[in-house]
Amino acid sequence: MKYRRLGKTGLKVSVVGVGTWQFGGAWGKDFTQDEVIAILDKAQELGINLIDTAECYGHHLSESLIGGYLASRKNRSDWVIATKFGHNHQDRQNPSKNYWSAEEVLKQLDASLAALQTDYVDLYQFHSGPDEVFDNDELWTALDKQVQAGKIRNLGISIGSNDNLHQTDSATKVKAKAIQVVYNRLDQKPEERVFPSCRRQDLGVLARVPLASGYLSGKYKPGAVFPENDVRSRHDREQTAAKLRRVEELRSTELPPGANMAEWALAWCLKHPAVTCVIPGCKSPQQVESNARAADFDFVSDSHPQAWKD
């Protein structure tokens, strides 16, 4: 495994992390605690040390499964835990409630800490909210107080649109030190404006959806149909077909001979000088192993601007 400095946080993070949206049940599988323990044990064995989750992944379910792992292994200090705030998918009866207010976010923070069975989170991220709720001094002041109190080690912003320059450019002002953004071989939009802003501010970058929701995994051919309990079944069918045709083109024109498509796609993201870490999901220890092999590609270089220097 290779490691990089997560921008101004100073945290040492593995170039491949573990994304955990799937633990909330949105990707066609319900996970048991034992399955999550096996996945995270394998990740630690391979040198992975970053876990990304969110309050709304199964309404704290993903966080609870991670918390169960941390409690069973008593290894909290070995991990960089990133979670998020701003959504409550369980409370659909109250759509007008402001889950972005300082009062509500502090409740979410305490609920996340309880679910994770920890007294601090390494990175607490604004979760893909609109600019009108982002521009709230009361919220960021309240969060800064939680940093001072030790419940939060660092603040971050998970931008919804991967061209949201307003929130990215505002990161230093609100004392956020990392940006999470959709970035993959099929969607390079952040390279235009977001990544230059991140580099100017020395922000860490977590690249989410690095396999383009699995389309870059190499498992699916044009015409693939996803089951109803898979979030991809709700994607526009024409767009899905176009993506899968593009993947076939990449397989024939860019994939190195003998390389695994998913591993190459993750490593491709890590080439960019702004990207610290990719956070692909995984459904098994075997997928964790495959993801981790992305660090072995020659172009995941020790000369990267954020490469960890011992």
Secondary structure, 3 states (H helix, E strand, C coil): CCEEECECCCCEEECECEECHHHHCCECCCCCHHHHHHHHHHHHHCCCCEEECCCCCCCCHHHHHHHHHHHHHCCHHHCEEEEEECCCCCCCCCCCCCCCCHHHHHHHHHHHHHHHCCCCECEEEEECCCHHHHCCHHHHHHHHHHHHHCCECCEEEECCCCCCHHHHHCCCCCCEEEEEEECECCECHHHCCHHHHHHHHCEEEEEECCCCCCHHHCCCCCCCCCCCCEHHHHCCHHHHHHHHHHHHHHHHHCCCCCCCHHHHHHHHHHCCCCCCEECCCCCCHHHHHHHHHHHHCCCCCCCCCCECCC
